[in-house]
Amino acid sequence: MVRLFERVGFSLLLVLLLSTGCKHGGQPRSPSFETPATSAAPTRKPATTPLGKLNEHFHTDYDRVLAAHVEQLKAAPLVWMRGSQLILRHQGVERKHTVAGDTYHAVKSISHAPFLLVITLLGNEGPTLTETTRASLVRQRQLVTDALAALTSEVPEQRPRVPAELVPQEQALLKTTGDFIEEVLASGPPSRERLESFAAGVRPTLHTNFRAAAHELLGNLHQRVTEFRAELGEAEWARVHVVVSVARQARAREISVQYFERVLGERMGEGASSEGRLVVTEDFNRGQTLELLAAHVLDQEAGAILLGDPKRLQMDALAEAAAELLPRLLPDRS
């Protein structure tokens, strides 16, 4: 029964956490772990039947006991991952860390250049370039040119934080993308075969970028979690819960889920019934049903072209690199 109350109390804590989240595209607000003010609820008529009164009393007492357990859980250790932000909380003290560093953001932005081009071409309607598509391509051409110039800038502060060994590959990717934009502007929408040929040329660099981003993110995450664990001590660490908040229709094998599975020795399965100390929740509202469906279809089309797999963009882009790096970072003790 105590275990049941712990699970119920933690479930309410998750509700409180998520009730303070942000809309997709905005800055995350500081999460609140305080019980929110009671919101307006539909007025219910008092129960008149025996079963109705029993049900009514169940809800009343359930809420009372639940609130008490929320208070107890406020002092328990909690690790909360929201995108690339790690939030560590213990005994009312909260610390936030961004685990995606300069390399992560630099290679991600460069990788967006060919992805943006493919998405733009998929959105073009008709046998010729629409005015909207052409305007976007002209803008992309300039942005790619600017990015190339920044990579080789003589002013250190203006250069993206790309590891030196990756710079030649990033230059080649941007140049290939820029050349293809020029070709499309001159000749019109490419054939499917030409588009796939372009994608095959940049794909190796995209996978290299995924690995570089995963290496930095996992290294930073592991450092912060290891420090937090040492501060807590093993007795308190045994009580920790981990919440990973993901976008709606979460990417398969999300990188931080893989990490915490290994740290906690748990394996995620289907639905909440498989969750122990590691809980995955939805966060960041990404739109209504039709918008979600459109994004789902578009990601499949772009993934099929850009990465040769229609489902590749529906898993974490860093998933394969994480599977390679995690056994080194956290070796099995068996």
N, C-alpha and C positions, 0 to 999 in steps of 0.2 A: 504493500500500500504506500509506503514511503517513496519507493521508486516511482510509482504512478504519479504521486504528487509532484515529484521532481520534474518529471517529463511534462506534466500539465503546466507547471509554473514556468518552465523554460519556453514552452510554446507561447505563452502569453508575453514573455519577454521578447520573443521574436516579433510578435505583433506590434509591441511598443517600439521596437527598433525600426521596423519597416514603415511605421506610420509617420516617421520623421524624415523619410527619404526624399530624394529630389526627382524632378521630372528629367527625362533623358535630354541631355544637351545642356543642362544647367550645372552649376557647381553644387556638389553635395553639401547639404546643410549639416551642421554639427549634430550628431545623433543625440537624442535625449533618452536617458534611462529612467526618467521620472514618470510616474503615472500621469497620463494626460488628463485634462479636465474632461468630465463626462460630457459627451456630445449628445445632441438632441436625438432622442429615439422615438419611434412611433409609440403613441399612447396605446396601451393594451387594456382591454376591459378585464376587471378582476375575474379570476376563475370562479365558476359556480359549481362545477361537478367535482366529485372526489378525485378523479384522475387529473383533471385540470389543476386542482389545488396542489396535488402531488408534484406535477410537472413545474408549476410555478415556484414551489418551495425548492425544488431541485436547482433551478436556475439561480435563485437568490443565494442559497448556501454555496453553490458552486462558485459564484462570483466572489463571495466573501473569502472562501478558502484560497481561491486562486490569487486574490490580491495579497493575502498574507504571504504566500510563497513567492510572489514577485518581490516583495520586500526582502525576503531571505536571499534571493538570487542576486540582488544588487551588489552584494559583497563577494560573490563568486567570481573567479577568473573567467574572462571571456576574450576570445580572439575573433575579430570580425573582419572579413576581407570584402571590400566593396570595390570591384574593378581592380585598380592598382594601388588602392589605399588600404593600408593595414591599420586597424584600430585595436589597441590592447587596453583592456580595462580590468582593474582589480581594486577592490575595497574603495570604490568611488573615484579612483584616480584613472584618468584616461589619457592615452598617448596615441598620436597619429603619425604614421610614417608612409611616405610614398615610396613604393618598392620598384617602380619603373623609373630608371634613371635616364641620363642624357642619350646613351647609346640606343636604348629601347625606343625613345621618341624619334631619334634621327633616322634609324633604319625603317621604322614604321612609316614615317612620312615619305621617305624615298620609295618604299614599296607601294604606297598609295598612288604613285604616278601612273604605272601601267594599269592598276586596278581601276582608277578613275577613267582612263581612256577606254577600257573595255566596257565599263558601265555606260559611258556616254554613247558609244556606238550601238550598244544594245537598245538604248532609248531612242535612237533615230528611227523615224517612220518614213517609209518610202524609198525609192531607188536613188534619191539624191539627198545631200545634206540639207537639213532644215536650217533656218536662220539661227534657231536656238542652239542646235548642235554645232554649227560652224563657229558661233560666238564662243561657245565653251571651249572648242578645240584651239581657237586663237589664244584664249586666256591660258589654257594648259601649256601651249607652246612657250609662252613667255615665262610661266612659272618654272617649267623644266629648265629653260635657259638660265634663269636666275639661280636655281638650285645647283646647276653645274658650276656656275661661276663661284658660288659660295664654297663648294667643296675644295676649290683650288685657290681660295682667297689668300692674299699675303697678310691679311689682318687676322690673327688667331681668333679674336673674339667673334669674327663673322663666320668662321668655319664650323659646320655641324660637327658634333662630337661623334664622329665615325672612327672606329679603330683604323689605324693606318693601313693594316693589311687588307682591309675591305674597300678602301677608297677606289682602287682601279675597277673593281666590280661594280660599285655604285655609279661610277662615271659611265661605264659601259651600259648599264641598265637605263640611265637617264638619257644617254645619247641615242640608244636604240628606240626608246619611247618617243623622243623628240623627232627622230627621223621618220617614224611611222606616222606621227601627227602630220608632218609635212606631206607625206605621201597621200594621206587621206584628204587633206585640204585640197590637194592638186587633182586627185583622181576620183574622189567621191567614196562612198561607203565600200569597204573591202568585202571580198567574198568570205564566207565562213572559213575556207581553207587558208586564206591569207591571214585572217585574224588568229587562227590557231597556230600558224607558223610564227607569228610575232610572239604569241604567248609562250611557245616552246623555247624561244630564244632567251626570254627573261626568267623563266621558271627556276633554273638553278640558283640564280642570285636571290630570288624570293625565298627559297628554302634556306639559303645561307643567312639571310636576314632574320628569318624566324628563329634560327638556332642562336644567333647573337643576342636577340631580344630575350629569349628564354633564359640564356645563360646569365644575363645581368639580373633579370627579375628574380629568378630562383635564388641566386646568390644573395641578393639583398633581403629577400623574404626569409631565407634560412638564417641569416645573421640575426635579424630582429627576433625571430621566434626562439632561437637558441638562447639569446640573451634574456628574453622574458621567462623562459623555462628555468634558467639558472636562478633568476631572481625569486621565482615562486618556490622553488624546491620541488622535489618529486611528489611529496604528499599533496601539495596544492595543484601541481600540474595534473595529477590524476583526476582532479575535479573540473578541469578546464573543459569548456565547450567551444567549438569552432563553428562560426556561421560564415558561409560563403554566399554573398548576395550576387546573383547573376542576372543578366538581362533576360527578359521573357524569351521563351524558346531557347534555353541556354545551349551554348555550344557543347557538343559532346567532348568528354575528356578535358574539361576546362583545367587550365594549368595549375591553379591554386588548389582545386579539388584533388588533383593527382598528388600534389605536395602533401596536403594534410592527411590524405588517406595513408600515406607512407609514414608520416610522423606519428599518427595516432594508432596505426596498425588496424585501420578499418577499411572496409571496401564498400563503396556506394553501390546500391542496386536500384531496383525500380521502386519509386515512391518512398514515402516517409517511413514505411515499416522497416526499411533497411537502414535507417539512420540511427546512430547511437550518439556519440559526442560530436560527430561531424554532421552539420545540418546545412542543406543547400536551399536557399530561398530565392524567390523572384524579387527583383528590384529594378529601378529605372523603367518607368512606363514608356514603352516604345510604340504606343499607338493602338488603335482599335483593330478588330479582327481582319478587315480587308487590307489594312496597311501592313499588318503582320504577314498575311498570306502573300502579298505582293513582294515583300522583302524576302520571304522564303523562296519564292519562285525565281526572283532576280539573282539571289545568291547562288542558287543551283545553276542557273545559266552561266553566270560569270565564273563560278568554280569549275564548271566543265571546260570552259575555254581557257581560263588563265592557269589553272592548276591540273587540268586533265582529269578531274574528278568532280561530278556534280554535288557530292556530299562534303567535299573538303572544307568549304566555307561554313559548314554547319557543325564543325567541331572547332575547338580552339586552334587557331593558326599555329600556335606554339606546341601543340600536343605531341607531335612526333619527336621534336627536339627534347621536350621534357622527359619522355619515356627513355631517351638515351642518356640524359644527364642525371636524372634522379638516382639511379643505382650507384653512381659515383659519389653524389652528395650525401646520400643516406643509404649506405650499404645494408643489405639484409643481415640480420644477426643470427639467422638460423644456421 
